[in-house]
């Protein structure tokens, strides 16, 4: 495989792979069942309880 073939492959399929990964991350972050998990994680820095950090 020469450089030109590799460059063509990465230009075409690289975009598709990265776009798919990005959309997967957005879907995961916005999935309704994950809301409570993210809200709990957002409150961790504000929690003064020592046991919560362990």
C-alpha positions as protocol buffer text, in pm:
chain_id: "A"
residue {
  index: 1
  type: UNK
  ca { x: 0 y: 0 z: 0 }
}
residue {
  index: 2
  type: UNK
  ca { x: 152 y: 326 z: -113 }
}
residue {
  index: 3
  type: UNK
  ca { x: 112 y: 666 z: 47 }
}
residue {
  index: 4
  type: UNK
  ca { x: -148 y: 785 z: -206 }
}
residue {
  index: 5
  type: UNK
  ca { x: -371 y: 484 z: -139 }
}
residue {
  index: 6
  type: UNK
  ca { x: -341 y: 529 z: 237 }
}
residue {
  index: 7
  type: UNK
  ca { x: -415 y: 901 z: 208 }
}
residue {
  index: 8
  type: UNK
  ca { x: -723 y: 835 z: -4 }
}
residue {
  index: 9
  type: UNK
  ca { x: -847 y: 572 z: 243 }
}
residue {
  index: 10
  type: UNK
  ca { x: -802 y: 802 z: 542 }
}
residue {
  index: 11
  type: UNK
  ca { x: -969 y: 1094 z: 364 }
}
residue {
  index: 12
  type: UNK
  ca { x: -1280 y: 894 z: 282 }
}
residue {
  index: 13
  type: UNK
  ca { x: -1325 y: 642 z: 562 }
}
residue {
  index: 14
  type: UNK
  ca { x: -1151 y: 841 z: 835 }
}
residue {
  index: 15
  type: UNK
  ca { x: -1424 y: 1103 z: 823 }
}
residue {
  index: 16
  type: UNK
  ca { x: -1694 y: 837 z: 840 }
}
residue {
  index: 17
  type: UNK
  ca { x: -1531 y: 664 z: 1139 }
}
residue {
  index: 18
  type: UNK
  ca { x: -1476 y: 987 z: 1334 }
}
residue {
  index: 19
  type: UNK
  ca { x: -1826 y: 1114 z: 1259 }
}
residue {
  index: 20
  type: UNK
  ca { x: -1973 y: 783 z: 1377 }
}
residue {
  index: 21
  type: UNK
  ca { x: -1771 y: 797 z: 1699 }
}
residue {
  index: 22
  type: UNK
  ca { x: -1879 y: 1157 z: 1761 }
}
residue {
  index: 23
  type: UNK
  ca { x: -2246 y: 1080 z: 1705 }
}
residue {
  index: 24
  type: UNK
  ca { x: -2216 y: 775 z: 1932 }
}
residue {
  index: 25
  type: UNK
  ca { x: -2078 y: 996 z: 2208 }
}
residue {
  index: 26
  type: UNK
  ca { x: -2356 y: 1250 z: 2167 }
}
residue {
  index: 27
  type: UNK
  ca { x: -2623 y: 979 z: 2176 }
}
residue {
  index: 28
  type: UNK
  ca { x: -2464 y: 829 z: 2488 }
}
residue {
  index: 29
  type: UNK
  ca { x: -2451 y: 1168 z: 2662 }
}
residue {
  index: 30
  type: UNK
  ca { x: -2811 y: 1253 z: 2578 }
}
residue {
  index: 31
  type: UNK
  ca { x: -2961 y: 909 z: 2645 }
}
residue {
  index: 32
  type: UNK
  ca { x: -3237 y: 954 z: 2907 }
}
residue {
  index: 33
  type: UNK
  ca { x: -3126 y: 664 z: 3129 }
}
residue {
  index: 34
  type: UNK
  ca { x: -2781 y: 823 z: 3174 }
}
residue {
  index: 35
  type: UNK
  ca { x: -2920 y: 1149 z: 3313 }
}
residue {
  index: 36
  type: UNK
  ca { x: -2907 y: 1045 z: 3679 }
}
residue {
  index: 37
  type: UNK
  ca { x: -2550 y: 917 z: 3641 }
}
residue {
  index: 38
  type: UNK
  ca { x: -2432 y: 1248 z: 3495 }
}
residue {
  index: 39
  type: UNK
  ca { x: -2621 y: 1456 z: 3753 }
}
residue {
  index: 40
  type: UNK
  ca { x: -2459 y: 1255 z: 4033 }
}
residue {
  index: 41
  type: UNK
  ca { x: -2114 y: 1303 z: 3878 }
}
residue {
  index: 42
  type: UNK
  ca { x: -2177 y: 1677 z: 3840 }
}
residue {
  index: 43
  type: UNK
  ca { x: -2247 y: 1709 z: 4215 }
}
residue {
  index: 44
  type: UNK
  ca { x: -1933 y: 1523 z: 4328 }
}
residue {
  index: 45
  type: UNK
  ca { x: -1706 y: 1834 z: 4343 }
}
residue {
  index: 46
  type: UNK
  ca { x: -1964 y: 2010 z: 4560 }
}
residue {
  index: 47
  type: UNK
  ca { x: -2004 y: 1721 z: 4803 }
}
residue {
  index: 48
  type: UNK
  ca { x: -1815 y: 1770 z: 5131 }
}
residue {
  index: 49
  type: UNK
  ca { x: -1879 y: 1418 z: 5254 }
}
residue {
  index: 50
  type: UNK
  ca { x: -1550 y: 1225 z: 5273 }
}
residue {
  index: 51
  type: UNK
  ca { x: -1717 y: 890 z: 5215 }
}
residue {
  index: 52
  type: UNK
  ca { x: -1855 y: 1004 z: 4879 }
}
residue {
  index: 53
  type: UNK
  ca { x: -1501 y: 1046 z: 4741 }
}
residue {
  index: 54
  type: UNK
  ca { x: -1395 y: 692 z: 4819 }
}
